Amino acid sequence: MLVLARRPYKTMKKKLSDFARSLNKKIEQTAGSEQTTCQQLTPRRRNSLEWQLVEALQKADPNVDALLNEAPTVTKRLLLEGIRDLWKGDWQAAEKKLTQVSTQADGIGRCWAHIHLGLLGLEEGRYDFTDAHICRARRYAYEDRYEEHFLPTYVDLIEVQADLDRGVTERLRYRLESILETCPDTYLQAMASYLVGTLFRYGVPNDYCRQVTSQALVAFEQMQNRYFVALCQLNLSYLLKEVEEASSLAGISAVAFETLGRTREAALARNRLSELKYAQTSFERVGDCLFISPLMKAIRIRLNAIACNSSDPILILGPRGSGKEALAQAIHLLSPRAKGPFLAVNCGALPDTLVESELFGYEKGAFTGATTQKKGLFEMANGGTIFLDEIGELPLQSQAKLLRVLQSGLFRRLGGTAELAYDARIIAATNKDLDEMVIKGDFRADLLDRICVWRLRLPPLSKRKEDIIPLAEEFLRRQGQWHLDSSAKRFLYEKEYPGNVRSLENDVRRAVAKARALGSTVITASLLADEPEDIPHYQTTERLPMHAVPNYEQAMLAFERNLLLQALAACSWNKKLASVALGLPERTFWRAIQRHGLYGKPEMK
């Protein structure tokens, strides 16, 4: 029995071993054939009519109609016509054709139809529509990935573009860099690099974005892809620090988009060019100081004479937060001492016992704890500028010592005997009325005469309202790529700023933090307000009889509909731009559009 039991076991073991060897051979053959298939299919991306048409449209190739005539079937031609109509901006015709193809074509054809229906949703700001079609395109792309090897990656990039358009930025950089590492195709790599470059709007460092955008630009120029070359140039116009170079790129991209018939991108490029020209011609920047309003431009004219006299002391007067230190830095940069140091000290923050040691330094052993020699500001600022902020807070005893140094040009370190000469310009600033302090005996008249060879008075922000919006946009630029909508600009213009420019900067920083938490790049009035009730509202004083009071729900719906119509008309019925103008999230805006049935431009009666 034992022998009879072992024979079938040995036979079965041999059969299993043979089966395992044959299975391994099949796996190796399948893997080799798949690798061969992939290698053979890699160039097929260049040969498929869909890819050729997409690249021909982006290159402005005149042989587009010839590609349409090469379609082997009616459904394939309908798909190619839908792609062409979408590119030319005939969205209604494109949607009709692509929807028909999505129900009639095979897997690959349906995938291409859903991809471009998703792109159509992006153009119109219909993100739910886009999500649905991109999801279907992904399914068909992965089902037929051996037939169209690079199509899944292309769907991934379209999905990333959709997320970027609506501000959903979670893990986008990781997803794009994964594509850069794994995808061997030059076109898709360059497209991923361009999308990485647009992440500067969401906190990715500008230098990194500029580097990858430049790489994408070089790759697309080699491919002669005019559309993506123009997109990279427009992107670089935001990333370059030189205004003239950025303006040149924005202008070139605007012309390229107009040649390609891309009106939406051309409008964006023209808007960017207008912003750069405004920044270049409407005001002058010296350091961090902007000269925008007539009052500030008048001060700028005086600086030409003040800066030339590099040794004369200057007194800057102005309310708190008005930009006195920024103006002092501008004077320093315009003077022959620009290559020297600019050292600032807040006299009001120094205790009486430390004023002398901070300004003039001290010798080793001058007091308990003075274990080494220390240079003061007057010694360290040799060849540069000393900015004495809040000089009105300086004690009278220290005022006398400062006066002696200014008169003689010599000073002594605390605890020292040697007299040292200094070579620095003195710029003092205060928000107090020094003339009134002299009358009261709180400030020395001879010191005021000594520091007031030149006197500049900075006006409060309430008297130079022209500065508010450009200053706010400058603060936004330092934070990243954020934009003010019309409600935010009106709110900022009408708001009062007790702390002047400093209050404005604080408001902008808070709004950016709120917008970043919401995943938005648009600053609205609600984000700028400290509390909801701070948002300005307008109410009528007219008293209505009870029967004339409108129904609340009907009145709100009518108001919402009129507001939507005004925004859509102002934005040429571009729903994405209209949502940005209103400061609404895209999904909220699209729900409102659906609620009122405003899918298309109403016919004129």
C-alpha positions in Angstrom: 0.0 0.0 0.0 2.8 2.3 0.8 4.5 1.7 -2.5 1.3 2.1 -4.4 0.7 5.4 -2.5 4.1 6.8 -3.3 4.0 6.2 -7.0 1.1 8.6 -7.7 2.7 11.2 -5.4 6.0 11.1 -7.4 4.1 11.3 -10.6 2.2 14.3 -9.5 5.3 16.0 -8.2 7.0 15.5 -11.6 3.9 16.9 -13.3 3.8 19.9 -11.0 7.5 20.6 -11.7 7.0 20.4 -15.4 4.0 22.7 -15.2 6.0 25.2 -13.1 8.9 25.2 -15.6 6.5 25.7 -18.5 4.7 28.5 -16.7 8.0 30.3 -16.0 8.8 30.0 -19.7 5.5 31.5 -20.6 5.9 34.3 -18.1 9.4 35.1 -19.5 8.1 35.0 -23.1 5.1 37.2 -22.2 7.3 39.7 -20.4 9.6 39.8 -23.4 6.8 40.2 -25.8 5.3 42.9 -23.7 8.6 44.7 -23.6 8.9 44.3 -27.3 5.3 45.5 -27.7 6.0 48.6 -25.6 9.2 49.3 -27.5 7.3 48.9 -30.8 4.4 51.0 -29.5 6.6 53.9 -28.2 6.8 55.6 -31.6 3.1 54.8 -32.3 2.3 57.9 -30.2 3.8 59.9 -33.1 1.9 58.0 -35.7 -1.7 58.0 -34.3 -3.9 60.6 -35.9 -5.1 62.0 -32.6 -1.6 62.8 -31.4 -0.6 64.2 -34.8 -3.7 66.5 -34.8 -3.1 67.8 -31.3 0.5 68.6 -32.0 -0.4 70.1 -35.4 -2.9 72.5 -33.8 -0.3 73.5 -31.2 2.3 74.1 -33.9 -0.2 76.0 -36.2 0.5 73.4 -38.9 -1.4 74.3 -42.1 -1.9 70.5 -42.8 -4.7 70.1 -40.3 -7.4 69.5 -42.9 -5.2 66.9 -44.6 -5.1 65.0 -41.3 -8.8 65.0 -41.1 -9.0 63.5 -44.5 -6.8 60.6 -43.4 -9.4 59.4 -40.9 -10.3 55.8 -41.8 -13.8 55.8 -40.4 -16.7 58.3 -40.0 -16.4 58.1 -36.2 -12.7 58.8 -36.3 -13.2 61.9 -38.5 -16.0 63.1 -36.1 -13.5 62.8 -33.2 -10.8 64.7 -35.0 -13.3 67.4 -36.0 -14.4 67.7 -32.4 -10.8 68.2 -31.2 -10.3 70.8 -33.9 -13.5 72.7 -33.0 -12.5 72.7 -29.3 -9.2 74.2 -30.2 -10.8 76.9 -32.3 -13.3 77.8 -29.6 -16.5 76.4 -31.1 -17.4 74.8 -27.8 -21.0 73.9 -28.7 -20.1 72.0 -31.9 -17.2 70.4 -30.1 -19.3 69.1 -27.3 -21.9 67.7 -29.7 -19.4 65.8 -31.8 -17.3 64.5 -28.9 -20.4 63.3 -27.0 -21.5 61.4 -30.0 -18.0 59.8 -30.4 -17.9 58.9 -26.7 -21.0 56.6 -27.2 -20.0 55.1 -30.6 -16.2 54.7 -30.7 -14.0 51.9 -29.4 -12.0 52.2 -26.2 -9.2 54.4 -27.5 -11.6 56.7 -29.4 -13.8 57.0 -26.3 -10.8 57.8 -24.2 -9.8 60.7 -26.6 -13.4 62.0 -26.7 -13.6 62.0 -22.8 -10.2 63.7 -22.5 -11.3 66.6 -24.7 -14.8 66.8 -23.1 -12.8 67.2 -19.9 -10.8 70.0 -21.5 -14.0 71.6 -22.7 -15.2 71.6 -19.1 -12.0 73.4 -18.0 -12.5 76.1 -20.7 -16.0 76.8 -19.4 -15.3 76.4 -15.7 -17.6 73.3 -15.4 -15.4 71.3 -13.0 -18.0 68.6 -12.1 -18.3 68.0 -15.9 -14.5 67.8 -16.2 -14.2 65.4 -13.3 -16.7 63.0 -14.7 -15.1 62.8 -18.2 -11.5 62.6 -16.9 -12.6 59.7 -14.7 -14.0 57.8 -17.7 -10.9 58.7 -19.8 -8.7 57.3 -17.2 -10.6 54.0 -17.2 -10.4 53.6 -21.0 -6.8 54.7 -21.1 -5.7 52.0 -18.6 -7.8 49.3 -20.2 -6.0 49.9 -23.6 -2.6 51.1 -22.3 -0.8 48.5 -24.5 -2.4 50.0 -27.6 -1.7 53.6 -26.6 1.3 53.4 -24.3 1.5 57.1 -23.2 -2.2 57.8 -23.0 -2.6 57.2 -19.2 0.2 59.7 -18.5 -1.5 62.2 -20.7 -4.8 61.7 -18.8 -2.8 62.2 -15.5 -1.4 65.5 -16.8 -4.9 66.7 -17.8 -6.2 65.8 -14.4 -3.3 67.8 -12.8 -4.2 70.8 -15.0 -7.8 70.6 -13.8 -6.7 70.5 -10.2 -4.4 73.5 -10.8 -7.2 75.5 -12.4 -9.5 75.2 -9.3 -6.7 75.5 -6.7 -6.6 71.9 -5.5 -2.8 71.6 -5.0 -2.4 68.6 -2.6 0.6 66.4 -3.7 0.6 68.0 -7.2 4.3 68.6 -7.2 5.0 64.9 -6.2 2.7 63.6 -8.9 4.3 65.8 -11.6 7.9 64.9 -10.5 6.9 61.2 -10.6 5.9 61.7 -14.2 9.2 63.4 -14.9 11.1 60.5 -13.5 9.2 57.7 -15.1 7.9 58.9 -18.4 10.4 58.5 -21.3 8.5 60.7 -23.7 10.0 64.2 -24.3 6.6 65.9 -25.1 4.9 64.6 -21.9 8.1 65.4 -19.8 8.1 69.0 -21.1 4.4 69.3 -20.4 4.9 68.1 -16.8 7.8 70.5 -16.4 5.6 73.4 -17.5 2.9 72.4 -15.0 5.5 72.2 -12.2 6.6 75.7 -13.2 3.0 77.0 -12.6 3.2 75.9 -8.9 4.8 79.2 -8.0 1.3 80.4 -7.3 1.0 77.9 -4.5 4.2 78.5 -2.6 6.8 76.4 -4.5 10.0 78.5 -4.7 10.3 80.8 -7.6 13.8 79.8 -8.5 12.9 76.2 -8.8 9.8 77.0 -10.9 11.9 79.3 -13.1 14.4 76.5 -13.7 11.9 73.9 -14.7 9.9 76.3 -16.9 13.1 77.3 -18.7 13.8 73.6 -19.3 10.3 73.1 -20.7 10.7 76.2 -22.9 13.9 74.8 -24.5 12.2 71.4 -25.1 9.1 72.9 -26.7 11.2 75.2 -28.9 13.1 72.1 -30.2 9.7 70.5 -31.0 8.5 73.8 -32.6 5.4 73.6 -30.4 4.3 77.3 -30.6 1.4 76.9 -28.1 3.5 75.5 -25.2 6.4 77.9 -26.0 4.0 80.8 -25.5 2.6 79.3 -22.3 6.2 78.9 -20.9 7.0 82.5 -21.9 3.9 83.8 -20.2 4.8 81.7 -17.1 8.3 83.1 -17.1 6.9 86.7 -17.2 5.6 86.1 -13.6 8.9 84.5 -12.5 11.5 86.9 -13.8 12.6 89.8 -11.6 13.6 92.1 -14.4 10.5 94.0 -15.5 11.7 94.8 -19.0 12.5 91.1 -19.8 9.2 90.0 -18.3 7.3 92.5 -20.4 9.1 91.3 -23.5 8.1 87.7 -22.9 4.5 88.7 -22.1 4.3 90.6 -25.3 5.8 87.8 -27.4 3.4 85.3 -25.9 0.4 87.5 -26.5 1.2 87.8 -30.2 1.8 84.0 -30.4 -1.6 83.3 -28.8 -3.4 85.7 -31.1 -1.7 84.0 -34.1 -2.9 80.6 -32.9 -6.4 81.9 -32.3 -6.3 81.3 -28.6 -8.3 84.3 -27.4 -8.4 83.3 -23.7 -4.7 82.9 -23.3 -4.1 86.0 -25.4 -6.3 88.0 -23.0 -4.3 86.7 -20.0 -1.0 87.6 -21.7 -2.3 91.1 -22.6 -3.4 91.6 -19.0 0.0 90.5 -17.7 1.7 92.9 -20.2 -0.6 95.8 -18.9 0.4 95.0 -15.3 4.1 95.1 -16.2 3.8 98.3 -18.2 1.9 99.9 -15.3 4.6 98.8 -12.9 7.3 100.1 -15.3 5.8 103.5 -16.1 3.3 104.7 -13.5 5.6 104.8 -10.5 9.3 104.5 -9.5 10.7 102.1 -7.1 13.8 102.7 -5.0 14.5 99.7 -2.8 11.3 99.0 -0.9 10.0 102.5 -1.3 7.3 103.1 -4.0 6.7 106.6 -5.4 3.1 106.4 -6.8 0.9 109.3 -5.7 1.6 113.0 -6.6 2.7 113.6 -3.0 5.2 110.8 -3.1 6.5 111.8 -6.5 7.1 115.3 -5.2 9.3 113.8 -2.5 11.1 111.7 -5.1 12.0 114.9 -7.0 13.5 116.4 -3.9 15.6 113.2 -3.3 17.7 113.9 -6.3 19.2 117.0 -4.6 19.2 115.5 -1.1 21.0 112.3 -2.1 23.9 114.2 -3.8 24.9 115.9 -0.6 26.0 112.7 1.1 27.1 114.2 4.4 24.1 116.5 5.3 21.9 115.1 8.1 18.2 114.5 7.2 15.1 114.5 9.4 12.1 112.5 8.3 8.8 113.3 9.9 5.6 111.2 9.5 3.0 109.2 11.4 3.7 105.7 12.6 3.9 103.1 9.9 4.1 105.6 7.0 7.4 104.2 5.7 10.0 106.4 7.2 12.7 103.6 7.2 11.9 102.6 3.6 12.4 106.3 2.6 15.7 106.4 4.5 16.9 103.3 2.7 15.9 104.9 -0.6 18.0 108.0 0.2 20.9 105.7 1.1 20.6 103.8 -2.2 20.5 107.0 -4.3 23.5 108.6 -2.5 27.2 108.0 -3.2 27.2 106.0 0.0 25.1 103.2 -1.5 27.9 100.7 -1.3 28.4 101.3 2.4 26.4 99.8 5.2 22.9 101.0 6.3 22.5 100.6 10.0 19.3 101.3 11.8 18.6 101.7 15.5 15.3 102.4 17.3 16.2 105.0 20.0 12.9 104.4 21.8 13.7 100.7 22.3 17.1 101.4 24.0 17.3 101.8 27.8 19.0 105.0 29.0 22.0 103.1 30.2 22.7 101.4 26.8 22.3 104.3 24.4 25.9 105.4 24.6 27.4 101.9 24.3 25.2 101.1 21.3 26.0 104.3 19.5 29.7 104.7 20.4 30.8 101.2 21.6 32.8 100.4 24.6 36.3 99.3 25.7 37.1 96.1 27.5 36.5 96.5 31.2 34.4 99.6 30.8 31.8 98.1 33.1 30.9 94.8 34.7 30.4 92.2 32.0 32.4 94.1 29.3 34.9 91.3 28.6 35.7 92.4 25.1 35.9 95.5 23.1 32.7 96.4 21.1 32.3 98.8 18.2 29.3 101.1 18.1 27.1 102.1 15.2 29.1 105.2 14.4 32.2 103.1 14.0 30.6 100.2 12.1 28.7 102.5 9.7 31.9 104.0 8.3 31.3 105.0 4.7 27.5 104.4 5.0 24.4 105.7 6.7 23.1 105.6 10.3 19.3 105.7 10.7 18.2 106.9 14.1 14.5 105.9 14.3 12.2 107.5 16.9 14.9 110.1 17.9 12.3 112.0 19.8 12.5 109.2 22.5 16.2 109.9 23.1 16.9 111.0 26.7 18.2 114.6 27.2 21.5 113.3 28.6 22.1 111.2 25.4 20.9 114.1 23.2 23.8 116.2 24.6 26.4 113.5 23.8 25.0 113.0 20.3 25.1 116.7 19.7 28.8 116.9 20.6 29.6 114.0 18.2 27.6 115.6 15.4 29.4 119.0 15.9 32.9 117.7 16.2 32.8 114.6 14.0 34.6 112.7 16.8 33.5 110.2 19.4 34.9 108.1 22.2 34.1 104.5 23.1 32.6 104.1 26.6 35.5 103.7 29.0 38.1 104.8 26.4 40.2 107.9 26.0 41.1 107.9 22.3 39.0 110.1 20.0 37.8 108.4 16.8 36.5 110.0 13.7 33.4 108.7 11.9 32.3 109.0 8.3 28.6 108.3 8.1 25.4 110.2 7.1 22.8 110.7 9.8 19.2 110.2 9.0 16.8 110.7 11.9 13.1 110.0 12.0 10.2 110.5 14.4 6.4 110.6 14.5 6.4 113.4 17.1 6.4 117.2 16.7 9.9 118.1 17.6 9.2 121.8 17.5 6.6 121.4 20.1 8.9 119.2 22.2 11.6 122.0 22.0 9.1 124.5 23.4 8.2 122.1 26.3 11.9 121.4 27.0 11.8 117.7 26.0 14.1 118.1 23.0 17.3 120.2 22.6 16.9 123.0 20.0 20.5 122.9 19.0 20.3 119.2 18.3 17.2 119.8 16.2 19.1 122.4 14.2 22.0 120.0 13.7 19.9 117.1 12.4 17.5 119.1 10.3 19.6 120.3 7.4 17.0 118.6 5.2 13.5 118.0 6.4 11.1 115.5 4.7 7.5 115.0 5.8 5.7 111.7 4.8 2.0 112.1 4.5 -0.4 109.5 6.0 -1.9 106.9 3.8 -5.3 108.6 4.0 -3.9 111.5 2.0 -2.4 109.4 -0.7 -5.1 106.8 -1.5 -3.6 106.3 -4.9 -0.9 104.3 -3.1 -3.2 101.8 -1.5 -3.9 99.3 -4.3 -0.3 99.3 -5.8 1.1 98.9 -2.3 -1.3 96.0 -1.5 -0.4 94.3 -4.8 3.3 94.8 -4.0 2.8 93.0 -0.6 0.9 90.2 -2.4 3.8 89.8 -4.9 6.2 89.4 -2.0 3.9 86.6 -0.5 3.5 84.8 -3.8 1.2 85.0 -6.8 -2.1 86.3 -5.3 -4.6 88.6 -6.9 -7.1 91.1 -5.6 -10.7 91.0 -6.9 -12.8 94.1 -7.4 -14.5 93.7 -4.0 -11.1 93.6 -2.3 -9.9 96.7 -4.1 -13.0 98.6 -3.1 -12.7 97.4 0.5 -9.0 98.4 0.8 -9.7 101.8 -0.8 -12.5 102.7 1.6 -10.8 101.3 4.7 -9.1 103.5 7.3 -5.5 102.7 8.3 -4.5 104.0 11.7 -1.1 102.4 11.3 -0.8 103.5 7.7 1.3 101.3 5.4 2.1 98.9 8.2 -1.7 98.3 8.8 -2.2 97.7 5.1 0.6 95.2 5.0 -0.8 93.4 8.1 -4.3 93.2 6.5 -2.8 91.7 3.3 -0.7 89.1 5.3 -3.8 88.0 7.2 -5.9 87.7 4.0 -3.1 85.6 2.3 -3.0 83.2 5.3 -6.8 82.8 5.1 -6.7 82.3 1.3 -3.9 79.7 1.6 -6.0 77.8 4.1 -8.9 77.8 1.6 -6.7 76.8 -1.3 -7.6 80.0 -3.2 -5.3 82.5 -5.0 -7.9 85.3 -5.1 -8.1 87.8 -2.3 -11.7 89.0 -1.6 -13.2 91.5 0.7 -14.4 88.8 3.1 -10.8 87.6 3.5 -9.5 91.1 4.2 -12.2 91.9 6.8 -11.3 91.1 10.5 -14.9 90.3 11.2 -17.9 89.6 8.8 -19.6 92.8 10.0 -16.6 94.8 8.9 -17.5 94.2 5.2 -19.2 97.4 4.0 -22.9 97.1 3.2 -25.4 99.6 1.9 -28.9 100.0 3.2 -31.8 102.2 2.1 -33.5 104.7 4.4 -36.7 104.7 2.4 -39.7 103.2 4.4 -41.9 100.8 2.6 -45.5 99.8 3.4 -46.0 96.2 4.5 -47.7 95.1 1.3 -44.8 96.5 -0.7 -42.1 94.5 1.1 -40.8 91.9 -1.4 -40.5 88.2 -0.7 -37.1 87.6 0.7 -36.3 84.4 -1.2 -37.5 85.9 -4.5 -35.6 89.1 -4.0 -32.4 87.3 -3.2 -32.7 85.0 -6.2 -33.4 88.0 -8.5 -30.4 89.9 -7.0 -28.2 86.8 -7.5 -29.3 86.3 -11.1 -28.6 90.0 -12.0 -25.2 89.8 -10.3 -24.3 86.7 -12.3 -25.4 88.2 -15.5 -23.3 91.4 -14.9 -20.2 89.3 -14.1 -20.7 87.0 -17.1 -21.3 90.0 -19.5 -18.2 91.7 -18.1 -16.1 88.6 -18.7 -17.5 87.8 -22.2 -19.4 84.8 -20.8 -16.2 83.1 -19.7 -17.4 81.4 -16.5 -14.0 80.8 -15.0 -13.1 84.5 -15.2 -16.6 85.5 -13.9 -16.1 83.2 -10.8 -12.8 84.9 -10.2 -14.2 88.4 -10.6 -17.0 87.6 -8.1 -14.6 86.0 -5.7 -16.6 82.7 -5.6 -15.2 79.2 -5.6 -15.8 77.5 -8.9 -18.2 74.9 -7.6 -20.3 77.5 -5.8 -20.4 79.6 -8.9 -21.4 76.6 -11.1 -24.2 75.7 -8.7 -25.5 79.2 -9.0 -25.3 79.0 -12.8 -27.3 75.8 -12.7 -29.8 77.3 -10.3 -30.6 80.1 -12.7 -30.1 78.1 -16.0 -27.4 80.5 -17.3 -25.6 78.0 -19.4 -25.2 80.2 -22.4 -25.4 83.8 -23.5 -29.0 84.8 -23.8 -30.3 85.8 -27.3 -30.9 89.5 -27.9 -34.5 90.4 -28.5 
